[in-house]
Amino acid sequence: MGFLSRIDRHTDLFQKMADTVGVDLGEAVYRGQLPPEGLRGAVLACMSCQGAAECPGWLGAHAEGSSAAPDYCRNRTLLARLQA
């Protein structure tokens, strides 16, 4: 998989994870809670996560939503902060 394809894949995973835990990333950026470089950093963190292969299954199992991202998620703390 090429680099740009990996970026697209992990951008999608991060967006779905945010949606699942009730975080509106667009609103967070708009409000200044998540600067654009923070969004980029979150995608890069997702790309280097050892558990990213587990995300599609976890997201499917939590299609109705979840109060928190899984323990292995490298963006778990960021998402929790944005939930507040």
C-alpha positions in Angstrom: 0.0 0.0 0.0 1.4 3.4 -1.0 2.0 6.2 1.4 -1.0 8.3 0.2 -3.3 5.3 0.4 -2.2 4.7 4.0 -2.9 8.4 4.8 -6.4 8.0 3.3 -7.0 4.8 5.2 -5.9 6.2 8.6 -7.7 9.5 8.0 -10.9 7.4 7.5 -10.2 5.2 10.6 -9.5 8.3 12.8 -12.7 10.0 11.5 -14.8 6.8 12.2 -13.2 6.4 15.7 -14.0 10.1 16.5 -17.6 9.6 15.2 -18.0 6.4 17.3 -17.0 8.2 20.5 -19.1 11.2 19.8 -16.4 13.7 18.7 -17.1 16.1 15.8 -13.6 16.7 14.4 -14.8 19.6 12.2 -16.3 21.4 15.2 -13.2 20.7 17.3 -11.1 22.3 14.6 -13.5 25.2 14.2 -13.5 25.9 17.9 -9.7 25.8 18.1 -9.7 22.7 20.3 -7.8 20.8 17.6 -5.5 22.8 15.4 -5.0 21.6 11.9 -1.5 20.3 12.8 -3.0 18.4 15.7 -5.4 16.7 13.2 -2.5 15.8 11.0 -0.6 14.5 14.0 -3.5 12.3 15.0 -3.6 10.8 11.6 0.1 10.1 11.7 -0.2 8.6 15.2 -3.0 6.3 13.8 -0.6 5.3 11.0 2.0 4.1 13.5 -0.4 2.4 15.8 0.3 -1.3 16.3 -3.5 -2.0 16.8 -4.8 -0.2 13.8 -5.6 -3.5 12.1 -8.1 -4.2 14.9 -10.0 -0.9 14.4 -12.4 -2.1 11.6 -13.6 -4.9 13.8 -13.8 -2.8 16.9 -15.7 0.0 15.0 -18.1 -2.6 13.6 -18.7 -4.0 17.1 -19.4 -0.5 18.4 -21.6 0.8 15.6 -24.0 2.2 18.1 -21.2 4.2 19.7 -18.8 4.0 22.6 -17.9 6.2 25.6 -14.2 5.8 24.8 -11.7 4.6 22.1 -10.1 1.2 22.7 -7.1 1.0 25.1 -4.7 0.4 22.2 -5.7 3.6 20.3 -2.9 6.0 20.1 -5.5 8.8 19.9 -7.5 7.7 22.9 -6.3 10.6 25.2 -6.9 13.2 22.5 -10.4 11.9 21.7 -11.2 11.8 25.5 -10.1 15.4 25.8 -12.2 16.4 22.8 -15.3 14.7 24.3 -15.3 17.1 27.2 
